[in-house]
Amino acid sequence: MAEKRKPASADEKMPESNRDFLEKSAVRSLLRGAISKLIENRPEDPIAFLAEYFDSADNKPGSNKVAKAHQELLLTHHSRPAFESNMMLAYQILSAPKNAKSKAGLKGDLFTELLTKILREVPGEVSEVLLKKLLCYENEVIPYDIFHSGVMTCFIFLDFYAEADGLFTVLDTSRKKEVDKELCDVVLNQLNAAMTATKDDPKSILEGASKLRPDALAIALDNAFDSVVYDESMARDEFVMTAVIMFIAKVKPLR
Amino acid sequence: MTGKPLVCSIRNPHPITIGDPRAEFSSGCAVVDVTFPSTKSVDIGEITFKNNYTALLSIKLKVREENEKEEEEPAESDGETTLTWVTGLKNVQLMPDPHCEDRAQSYYRIKREQLLTPPDNVLSVRLVLQQPSPVWLSFGLDDIKFYSPKDETSELMLSELVNGDMPADDEAMNDIRKRVKENKDIPPVEEISTSLQQMWALSETARINQTEASLGRFDVDGSYDINLLSYT
C-alpha cells in the first residue's frame, strides 16, 4: 500500500512539472519572445543580441517608456525590414497612456527625449544642429509619420557621422590629426555637388553618382593641386562638422 | 528613340464637299487639323499614326518665320506676314493600290528627315487625306501622335553616365595618379570615393524617408502672423 501511494503523492506535488514551471514563471513567453525577436532581426552576433535582450527584459516594470522604445529601436539596423516593425512597436510603447485617466498619444516632450537619446553618441554641438530641425514643442502631438521620419533621420545621421569620421581617417595619411585644407575642400565640394544635384528624377541621381566616381574625383584633385597651394590644414572636428551641415541642409524642417 | 510626345489637339477628319454641304457627295478628300495649344511654336521630331483606309497623304505645316520678329502679341490678326504654310509631304502613297486592302490599316512613322522642309517653329499642322477609290465608305487616320525631336546632348550624357568608366578613363586616371604621387602624399582615391558614395547614399536615404506630413503649425520661422492671431 505504502509503495503504491508514494508515486501518487509525488504527482500531486508537481503535476506536469516542467511545463507548468515554465508557464508559472512566464519564462516561456519570454523565451519565445526572445527567439522570435532573434529570428526577426537576424543580428550579426546572436549571443550578444540575446544578452542585451534579457538585460532589458530584466528591468521591465521600473524602466521608463523612452528607454524601452530606444531599446526596441536598437534591436536591428535601420536598413533592415524588421526595423519598420520595431519602429511601430516603439511608437506604441511611447504613445501608451500614462494611466487609466490620461489619453493615448505621443507628445513632443517624449519625442524630444527619445531623439536626444538616439543621438547621445555624437558630440553635443553636432547633434544640436540636427535636433534644432527635428524637435517639436512639448505640447504637440506627434503623428506616426513625423515620428518615423524623425527617428529614421536620426539613425541615418549616426551612420553618416561615422562615415564622415572614417573618411577623415582615410584622408589623414600622415596621422597628424589634420589634413591639408585644400584636399578637404575638394572632397567636401565634390560631395556637396553630388548631394545638391539629386532630385526626384532618376537622371539626376545618375549625375550625382557620377560626380563621386574615382576618376571624377581624381580629376578634381588634380585640378586643385595644379592651382596655388595654401599651407593650411583642417582638423577632424571642422571636417566632420562641414559634412554634417551638408546632410542637415537636406532635412526638411517641420511644419 | 524619340523625344517626348507633344501635346496637341487633333480634329476629326473633315471631308471636303462641293456645293450644297447636305448633298450626298464624296470628294475623296478630307482634312485633319492639328493645333498645338502652347503659345510657343514647337519642333516636330516624328509623326506616328495608324492608317485607316487612306490612300494618299499630304502634310502642310504652318510655320513661323524667324527673320521677322517685330510683332509678337497679335499672332493671328496681322502676324500673317510671319506665318507661312509650307508643304511637309506631298501625296505620299500609304496604300499601294487604293482599291485593295493592302496596308490599309498599317502603322506609319514619319521622321523629320523624311519631310520636305524641316518642321521647326510649327504652330499647326494640316493633314490632307485622299482616297480616290469609291470602294471604301470612310477613311481617316487613327492614333495620330507627334513627338518632339530627341535631345541628342542628354542622350549622350546619359549613356556616358551609365557606362562611363572605359579604358580611356583609366588611362587618364593613372596619368593623374602618377602626377599626384610625384609631389604629394595623396590618400587612395578609390577609398575616398567609396566613403563619399556611402555618405551620399545615406543622405539620399534620409531624403527619401522624410515625410510630407505636417504638424499643423502656423508660425513662420517661429513667429506668428498677426492677422492669424487676431481671428482666434
Interface residues (C-beta under 8 A of the other chain):
Chain A: S79 C136 E140 I142 P143 D145 I146 H148 S149 M152 T153 I156 F157 D159 F160 E163 A164 G166 L167 V170 L171 D172 T173 S174 L183 V187 Q190 L191 A194 M195 T198 K203 I205 L206 E207 G208 A209 S210 L212 R213 P214 D215 L217 A218 I219 L221 D222 F225 A243 M246 F247 K250 V251 K252 L254 R255
Chain B: S154 M157 L158 L161 V162 G164 D165 D169 D170 A172 M173 I176 R177 R179 V180 N183 K184 D185 I186 P187 P188 V189 E190 E191 I192 S193 S195 L196 Q197 Q198 M199 W200 L202 S203 E204 T205 A206 R207 N209 Q210 T211 E212 A213 S214 L215 G216 R217
